[in-house]
Amino acid sequence: MDSADLMRLAKQAIEEKKGEDVVVFAVASRVGYTDYIIVATGQNRRHVEAIVEEVRGRLIQEKQEIVGVEGREQGEWVLLDAGDLVVHVMQPATRDYYHLDQAWADCKIEVA
């Protein structure tokens, strides 16, 4: 699978777990460490964890290496690094506070 396929797979997994405000950023032209960044919202710690685990499981099924998962202990902001794809799942207050979407606003893409 190429990075665009992985991004679509992760986005679908997030949406199926009822992740909200899912935004995809194509950042390959701006950074050298990944092709896509996905930002999504989970309503509470359990919801954030469920979303991350669904994405992680689907990527593993596709034989995609998971480089790391950070933030599980707190569950407010979990980052899943899959190399060509980085997924951020945040609780609403955390997402509002850090404004991560604004940092990549010029890279936002629409994905069907």
C-alpha positions in Angstrom: 0.0 0.0 0.0 1.2 3.5 -0.8 0.9 6.3 1.7 -2.3 7.6 0.1 -3.9 4.2 0.6 -2.8 4.1 4.2 -4.2 7.5 4.8 -7.6 6.5 3.3 -7.6 3.3 5.4 -6.9 5.3 8.6 -9.5 7.9 7.8 -12.1 5.2 7.3 -11.2 3.5 10.5 -11.5 6.8 12.4 -14.9 7.5 10.9 -16.2 4.0 11.6 -15.3 4.6 15.3 -17.2 7.8 15.2 -14.2 10.1 15.3 -15.2 13.7 14.8 -13.8 16.6 12.8 -11.5 14.4 10.8 -9.1 16.5 8.8 -6.3 15.3 6.5 -3.2 17.3 5.7 -0.8 16.4 2.8 2.5 17.6 4.2 5.1 15.8 2.1 6.1 19.0 0.3 6.7 20.7 3.7 8.3 18.1 5.9 10.6 15.1 5.3 9.3 12.8 8.0 5.8 11.9 6.7 3.4 12.3 3.8 0.1 12.7 5.6 -1.1 14.0 9.0 -4.6 13.2 10.2 -6.2 15.1 13.1 -9.4 13.8 14.7 -11.4 14.3 17.8 -12.6 11.7 20.3 -15.0 12.6 23.0 -13.2 11.1 26.0 -10.2 9.0 27.0 -11.9 5.7 26.1 -13.1 7.1 22.8 -9.7 8.4 21.9 -8.1 5.0 22.7 -10.7 3.1 20.7 -10.1 5.2 17.7 -6.3 4.8 17.9 -6.6 1.0 18.4 -8.8 0.7 15.4 -6.4 2.6 13.2 -3.4 0.7 14.6 -5.1 -2.7 14.1 -6.0 -1.9 10.5 -2.5 -0.7 9.7 -1.0 -3.8 11.2 -3.3 -6.0 9.1 -1.8 -4.3 6.1 1.7 -5.0 7.3 2.4 -1.4 8.0 5.0 -0.8 10.7 3.9 1.3 13.6 6.9 3.4 14.6 5.3 4.6 17.9 2.3 5.5 19.8 2.5 8.4 22.3 0.1 9.8 24.9 -1.9 6.8 25.8 -1.3 7.2 29.5 -3.2 10.5 29.6 -5.6 9.8 26.7 -6.1 13.5 26.0 -3.9 13.5 22.8 -2.6 10.3 21.3 -0.2 10.4 18.4 0.2 7.3 16.2 3.3 7.4 14.0 3.2 5.0 11.0 6.0 6.5 9.1 4.4 7.9 6.0 1.3 8.7 8.1 0.9 10.4 11.5 -2.4 10.3 13.2 -3.4 12.7 16.1 -6.5 11.9 18.1 -7.4 14.5 20.7 -10.2 15.2 23.1 -12.1 18.4 22.3 -10.5 20.7 24.9 -7.0 19.6 23.9 -7.7 20.1 20.2 -9.1 23.6 20.8 -6.1 24.5 23.0 -3.3 23.5 20.7 -4.8 24.5 17.4 -2.9 21.9 15.5 -5.2 22.3 12.5 -4.0 25.9 12.1 -0.3 24.8 11.8 -1.1 22.8 8.7 -4.1 24.7 7.3 -2.5 25.4 4.0 -2.0 21.6 3.5 -5.6 20.6 4.1 -7.1 18.2 1.6 -10.5 16.8 0.9 -10.6 13.0 0.9 -13.7 11.1 -0.4 
